[in-house]
Every structure is written in structure tokens, then in C-alpha cells.
């Protein structure tokens, strides 16, 4: 772990980052998706890819959104255009690992898993992997400048509609 900056202790950085992570998954799991883009900077990037693509150095993404407009469009499409079986997510997060922390940004890695519950009650592990984040302080609030979701599997068994 690098030297902690931003005028607060390493524990303060860890706590603030963990709070952002918790807000992120609770917005998704509670179906408050219209608030999800607010966790990103105006030019924030949300990308979903696979471990295989990362290992091979391939730039291919399953999802790539750049800017709050694209993030909001994704939610609008989910609500109004996409047709999919009703489902809910329940995220489980590991402790965020602060890889680098400076006055300008924090680079963070967090393991995650997502249990998906279908309308009829069937549950399954939908996704498992890591978040690689670049987080900055924007208007005195921590926001994602970049979130790369790296899935352990290259197989997604259904339409990837709800943000991970």
C-alpha cells in the first residue's frame, strides 16, 4: 500500500472507499438504478470485461460506457426498451484493497460476487470477479472516475442488463 494522502489517515481512506463501495452495491441491489450514474464523475468510465481478455491484453469489453450520459442511457434502456425476466441481485464484497493513494486519486481493487434471484425464486451465482477502480474526490465526494469490472468467467448465461 502506497503513502496515504488526501489529508486523512490510511484508515480514513479505507473507510471512505468502503462507503463508496457499499453505496454502489446498495443502489443496485435496492433497484435505485437511476441514482447509479451519480456515483461516477461526469466523464466516468464503466467497463465490463473478462479475466481472459485482461490476461491476453485484449481491449474487448462486454459493456463500455463513457460519461454519465451513457450510464443514464443504459438505465433508461433497461427500464424502457430491454425485455428480460424480472430478477434481483445481491452483491457480496471483499474488503477494498487500496493499491495506490495520492492527493489526486485512489486506485482500488475489490473482489465481488453477485447472487441473482429470479422471479420464481431460483438463485444462482451470476457473476464473480474483481472491481478495479480509479476514484477521485469530486465536489468533496468520492466518485468513480473509472470502474473496470473483470469477470472470472467469459460466460454470461443471460443478458447482462443490470449493472454489476
Steps between C-alpha positions, in 0.01 A plus 500: 500500500636840399523811716151625589432860412184713472550647849364200681638175636523164327203390711304804384570419134401136557177604672408755231570254219302224677209745532505568125509125429206439735298783344570354153373150575203617710375725219510203262363240740219736612404576136584870534678487167420856396734615780784272383656747250538757781775283650716576192676817389347679199757328274504176698558166331316175575638196327421129535752253362634152578811372672593326175492829306712669766752212506531509119521880491185522290306829519165328439221589744159345548381846604670837458343825617681832501341791684189539711288538186582148383448363852158668520410374150584147612254527789235660280533213250478248783178660625334572163643292216659177621284196552631259762371274772459689830795441729681652794864504602669464836866608498759372743823700517845426631690771682628766261876488452652845452765445233605865477390818670605854412358850533341452155360148506470158659549176308301220660435131446196327651384141453127445449238237437140549392217264586210536259146412608242450227130582538413134568760485780787316328836630622844464344843656504461739208842662502825486688813705450677823588439870479802709401421862579648842463324720754533874534360767728245696297320789674623359833339161425680183392389387152611242249705648221538150363351165601622192318299191587709190426292182491670173586298318235462592135151348506203712596192276495247772424473857386725718715246772571534619858836661582743282687 
